[in-house]
Amino acid sequence: MQRKKILLLGLMSVLIPTMTHAQAVIPTETDEQKTPQLTEVQKEFTNLPEQKRVDYLKFVNEASRLFNEKRIFEALEQIDEARKIFDRNVDIFNLLGSCYVEFRDFTKAREFYDKALALEPKSSIILFNVAELEFVTRNWQVCLVKMKELLPLIPEVSVQTKRIVELKMLLCHLALDQEEEAKALANKYDPLRDDSPFYYYAQASICYRNKDLIKAEEFLQMANRVFVNPAYLAPWQDTLIEFGYIASFYGGGELPTEAAASDASPAPQPQPESGAK
């Protein structure tokens, strides 16, 4: 089964930016107004002995590196060491959730994402991962609602992330037989003005829906010619693989059905897939 890449959109590896050596600054009224207040969790962390904070950040950064290399069991070992020092970091819970997604243990993943949201309820990174859980478990209506709520929270500069969310919304519309809504979304952006592969993957999705496989492949090939970096296109391809429009190297490619949705249950034991990328 193709492992869905629920994106950890970059581990925020430190709790607060002032943990490094800061220069002494005489505060002015303007400075004080601009300086954000520390949360209770951040205050707890800063009260730890310096060596514990250094060790903690070392474990967190190493866990993030191992996760990005898909060395999930090793990442979990580093996370365990970090949690022995401090166990209220939103990034640790988010990373744990993503580790369990790699194992397709969605129940456990949701548990840790919920813990992360309890600490930072407006984090677009965590909200994206929660919405992705609905996508990979084929809860299309719930996923559509969550993606719509998420979209305005993503910074405008994060064009790639915004367009990925909109592609997932389009696919939800198709799964719900809302073809007109999907077509309207597919034609939302001019490919000559939009700096993302959205147009090509959206049009390919419509073609796959209409069984026009040759035309769908043509759109994907156009995307490959315009955006030549395979790493840049990987999340777009993963999205169509997870949905069932593109066959994975390891199998799959079945169109989404209600029966398939009922089979998307969490794995009973966290076992990594041999085909995980």
Secondary structure, DSSP 8 states (H G I E B T S, - for coil): --------------S-GGGS--------HHHHHHS----HHHHHHHTS-HHHHHHHHHHHHHHHHHHHTT-HHHHHHHHHHHHHH----HHHHHHHHHHHHHTT-HHHHHHHHHHHHHH-TT-HHHHHHHHHHHHHTT-HHHHHHHHHHHGGGS-TT-HHHHHHHHHHHHHHHHHTT-HHHHHHHHTSS-TTT-SSSHHHHHHHHHHHHTT-HHHHHHHHHHHHHHS--HHHHHHHHHHHHHHTSS-BTTB------HHHHHT----SS----TT--
